[in-house]
Amino acid sequence: MQIKSIKKQKNGFYKLIGDSNVVLADDVIIKYNLLYKKEIDDELLNNLVKENYKYDILNKTIKYISTKMRSKKEINKYINKYELNTNDKKFIIDKLTDLNLLNDEVYAKAYAYDRMNLYHDGPYKIKRDLESHKIDSDIIDSIISSINYDDVYTKLEKLITKKISHNTKYAKGELKRKIEQEFINLGYDLSMIDEIFENNFISLNEEELIEKEYQKIYKKYASKYDSKKLATVIKQKLYQKGYIIEDINNVVNKNL
């Protein structure tokens, strides 16, 4: 192949113009001293294309990272889509690391900050997520231990009090179970959840709530059971909804 001219392209690539056109990374141009060659044979051309492939994938991977910070696990998964040998994969990982585009510690810190401040995730969920990304355990432990738990408490208290105020139709026990399940799944400590719930729960009218639930259950089952069996059924249903035994007995005894 005769090289007539070399034109610079975007992202550090150059086009060799001759009998046919070939686009190569600048590192390949320099490595094979192509700026001073006027002709390349088929064997060299084949080597250039192979060599250039890893730079093409490197460039694609940099674009992939530019949209969002990535962990090393994510990058390995991404480059595994391409036909790269072990050395070329290592080359890409090492190059990204040298450019400081791939750093699991930086990634983990940024991830934890975003999940704490932009989402509702708690420390345990953040830890589980980082573990799923195969982040080194020492990095994870350092990040989790550096979390300010006063800030966690303050945030969780705001979330729970909002849930309480928006769910006044539920009995205390039922609402507490719902809140526990939701925030445990989000990675918060159960004892912290319960403490905040107990400190902030104010029943607007527990007696009125249980009376309404009693009437609903009574209408549904009154025609199916005698009074003794009906009382048992109603008590079971109210207990399942989270009302305490004392309140259940009071409303059942008052109405039956």
Steps between C-alpha positions, in 0.01 A plus 500: 500500500638841396453774764421826323399705802393480865206703628410550866155382607307546823594338834868445420456297181664555162398397149766356274406587144639290218392211280243442776424702811576379853412678827752440778552625854783746548679253731505249216631764261783581738578140598551395138664829395243546224556875470820424312384204295381534143398140459379211718476137396202270558654334804562831672155625402344193658699559821396864503133410475531249783696741715255777430201291607587524869532878470162514334349305793691721744342805338153343521560417866602858577174617345316242712663640814432860397125452541534369856776400739555123483647232725773264382243219494278700263792576270609137489146400411488768230827409327418130518242567229787546256743248356805594700779277624612506862790736433282750318243496781775563752633779279162675502451463877855624569460792262172610661658468843801710394262767366318487838178413318477172685540514875280284723566710809393821327204317347390359836520838676301670225245219495447515877466878494244493218292222656498675838423848372305457178307185586359340814756220542635419844846373600421127476360523149796710387733236643313219322510690171873568526561134580304404187745716301789299647647805672784411738366432850748742661371782278140413585568482875678835490212669318226352718687584820541861386124554461363751750223313677351822638435598138355154433268534800386847393426387146321184613291697747377729222413201282315313774303800629389566142383140469311526828324822400397357162366170636263589781247234393721219631509364852823565683618139483426461131661831410806415707544169317467671161756765595740242644486291183549797268794653681675174584496431125650845447788412732413659834545352846184349653561643846542848352181460296300389806639775720409769250156348440415485871626854556296644215184290471187687598172322440244755385219284632588135566156431647325634191730297269439171678126567511490549123699183442270311737192610305654392168588155632166462676301570182712250306469209744185561711281280282753217492560429869322494833589771750771299678680397182449847354674659800799271450521575129476875555771492767732305270446741210556807717814348650635431151450867420727598787260603775594409857304234689364740763348732239365203304327355803353838588341557160376140466349495849334835438335391176423128549 
